[in-house]
Amino acid sequence: GDDNLNTAPNLITDGQCNACNTNVNVDAHCIRCWFCKNLFHAINCSNEKYCVSATTVFSNQIQPAVNNTGAYEKRFGRFLFVCDFCMTREEEKRAHESVDRVDALERKIDSMKNAFKTEMSELKAVICNSDNQVIKASTSTKSVSNNVWEDTKRTENLKHTMAIKKDTNGNSVNAAKLEKICVDNGISVHKTFTMKKSSDTGIILHNKSDAEKLREKIASDCPGHTIEKVATKIPTVNVVGLNREYSKDEITTMVKNQNPGITSIIENSSSTDDKILDVIYVAPLKNN
């Protein structure tokens, strides 16, 4: 132990008690600290307050328990003596360790907070950058219209919707046979469905070529069934101010002027068959 630091009055030095200045029976009257290994005057010191316990208790219980002798020799565990100096030093050490652990934990939390703050800042920057790119892209392209005529997929499908009629017995075309025809002949199908009013088999094809190919195969492979192009109801075009007979060109001009978005699908076609919208016939006005 560190004798210079331990200033206990009953410390034994060279077999003598510092408190009572008497030679001490080390084996019978002293006790050793577990930590610093110093010997201390335990009983019969002239200054009673420095005695560890009463003589009988020390001799019969404390000393055998600490030395693991006598009745305590086969007991589980050990009783240890710790001097006041070492106890204080150990408590301070543990207190410092606790403070160090708390400080380390606080530093770790601060580090995690700073890392999280940095990650959130970086994420915010990425999101803001993405939003700016989306805004730039949207402002640089033509604004999307709700006009159904500008939905090219929808209007294109109108050109290739076919109806396979029931046979004379009222039977619909065999679904498995229809599937085999499409697969074997490379006919690209967008959708099949049962038509509400007639219960005929409706089929939407991806292009005009597939529609013609299916028409030929139904005629040759499915006797009794006919296939027709569906006169699909298309979006309504409103024209106001009709109070006399108009020519086709006049009607076309009025439709374009009063329905934004239609101009391109009328004018960007080379023939009537390719047009999504065209004025075919002008019926006479009905009398009010």
N, C-alpha and C positions, 0 to 999 in steps of 0.2 A: 504494500500500500504506500500511499504518499504521506509519510509522517509529518512532513512540513506543512501540509494543508490541514491535516486533522488536528484540531486544537482541543479535543475532548479532555476535560480535567482528569478523568479516571483512566486515561490511556497508560498502558504499561510500557515503560521504557527501561530496558536493561533489568527486567524483573522487578521494577519498583513502580508503584502507583504515583502518578504526578499530583494527585489530589491530596493523599494522606502521607506521601513520602515514606511509605513502609514497604519492606520486601514482601512480595505476595507469592503464595503457593499457586503457581500458574495452572497446574492441573486441576486443583480443587476449587479455587476461588475466582478463576478468570473465564472469560468467554470470548470467542474469536468472531469478528465480523466476516460475513460471507463474501462481501465485495472487496474491502480493503485489506483483509486478512490480519488486521491489527488485533492485539489482545486488550481487553478492557477489564478493570477491576469490577467484578460482578456482585460480590457480597463482602460484608465485614469491613467496608471502607469507613473511615472515621467520619466522613461526610455522608450521611444517610441518603441524601438526595441523588447521589451518584450510583447507588446500588441498583442492580438490575431487578432484583426481587428479594424476598425474605430468604434466609439461609436454607430452611427446610425445603421450601418450594423449589429453590434453585437446584439443590443437591438431588432431590428425589424425582423432579419432573423436568425442569427446563434443561439442565445440562445433559441428562440422558436423551431427551428428545432431540436436542441440537446435534449431539454426537452420535446419535443413532445406536445407543447402547442400552443394555438392560432390557426392560420391558418393551422398549421401542425398536429393538434390533430387527425384529421380523415384521414390523409395521410397514404398511404401504405409505410411501411419501416421506418427506423430510420437513422438520421444523428448522428454520434458519434465523439466525440473529443478524440484524443489520444495524449498525451504529447510526446515530442521528445525522452525522456528517454525510455518510454515504446515501442515506435515505433522501436527504435534501438534494444532494447532487443528482440522484437518479430521477427524482421528481422533476427537477429543472430540465434534465436531459429529455425526459419524455414530453414535457411541456413544449420544449423547443422543437422536438420532432413533430408534435401536433401542429405547431405554428408553421413549420416548414411544409408539412403536408397541405395545410390550408392555403399557404402562399402558392405552392405548386399547383393546387387545384384551381385557384383564382387565375393564375397565369394561363393555365390550360383553357379555362373558360373564356378568358379574354382573347386568346389565340383563336379559339373556335368562332367566337363572335366576329372577330376581324376577318377570318377566312370566309364565314357565311356572308358577311357584308360585301366582301369583294366579289364573291360568286353571284350575289344578287345584283350587284352593280353591272357585272359583265352580262348577266342574263337580260337585265333591263336594256342594256345597250344593244344586244342582239335583237330583242323584240322590237325596239324602236327602229332599228335599221331595217328590219323586215317590213314593219308597217310603212316606213318611208318608201321602200321599194315597191310595195303593193300600191301605194298612193300614186307613185310616179307611173307605174305600169297602167293603172286604171285611167289616169288623166291623159296618157299618151295614146290610148286606144279609144275606139268609138264606144260611146256609152251604150249599155245594153238596153234594148227596148223591150217592153212587154208586148209589143205587137206580135201576134201569133204568126203573121206572115213571114217574120224574120227567123222563125224556128225552122231551120232548113231540114232537120231530121224529121220533124213532124210533117211538114209539107211534102217531103220526098216520099215518106211512107204512104201518103195518100195515092201516089201514082202506081203502087205495086201491091195493093190489097186486093186479094182474089177471094172468090167464094166458090167452094166446091159443092155443087147441088146434090141433094139426096136423089137416090134412084127412084124408079116408078113405084117401088114398094115402100118408099118412105125411109129407107135405110141410109144412114150417113156413110161416107167413105170410110173404109177400114183404116184405123189409125196406124196400125203396124205396117200396112201396105204403103200408106202415104209416106211414112218415115223411111221405108226401104227405097222408094222412088227418089226421095230427096238425097239420101246418103249415096246411093249408087250413081246418081247423075250429077253429083256435086252442086246441088241446088241449095243456095244459102238462105236459110229461113230465119226471119227476125222473131216471129211470134205466130202461134196458132191459137185459135179460140173458137168458141161456139157462138154463132150470131144469135142475138136475142130474139128477134121476131121469127125468123125462118128456121132456126136451129140448124142451118147449114154450117159447114166447116169453113171458118174464115182463116186465111193465112196471109201474113205480111211478108213479102220477099224483099231482098235488099236491092234488087235492080230489075230493070225491064227485061234483060236477057233471061234471068232466072224465071220471071213470070211467064215468058213465052215457052221456055223449056218445060215448065210444069204443065202448061196448057197441053202441049203435045203428048207428054207422058200420061196424063190423066185420060186423054182421048184414046190412047192405044192400050193402056194397061188396066183401066178401070171402066169397062163397058157399063153403060147405064148412068154414069155420072158425067155431068158437064161442069165446066169451070168458066166463071165469068169475072170480069173486072168489077169490083165493087164501086158503085157510085157513092163514095163516101161523102157524108156531109162535111163541108169545109167551113172555116170561120166566116161569120157574116161580115159583109162589107156594106156600110151604110152610105147612102147618097141621098141628100135632101134637096128639095127644090124642084122636083120633077113635076112640071105642069104642062108639058107638051110632048110631042113625039121627038125622040132623040136618035141620032145615028150612033153606030158602034164607036166611032172615033170620039164623039162628044161624051158618051158614057165613060169611055176609057179615061179621058181627061178629067172628068168629074171624080171618078174613083181615085185616081192618083192624087188629085189636089185635096181631097177630103179624108184620105186614109194614109197618113205618113208611114213609110216603110214598104209600101206596095210597089213604088216606082221601079225599084231594082229588080224585083221578080217578074215584072211585066216586060221591061226593056232588055234585060240581060238574057234573052233567049233568041235563038235564030229561027225557030219554027214553032208552029202552034203546038205540035206534039210535045215539045220540050218545055213549054211554058207551064209554070205552076198556076198562073191565073191568066185568063184571056176572056174577052167578051165574045161569046159565040153567037148570041141571038138577042135581039131587043124585042120584047113582047109589047104589044100595043097597050096603052094606058087603059085601065078599066074606068068606066063611067062611075062617078060618085052617085 
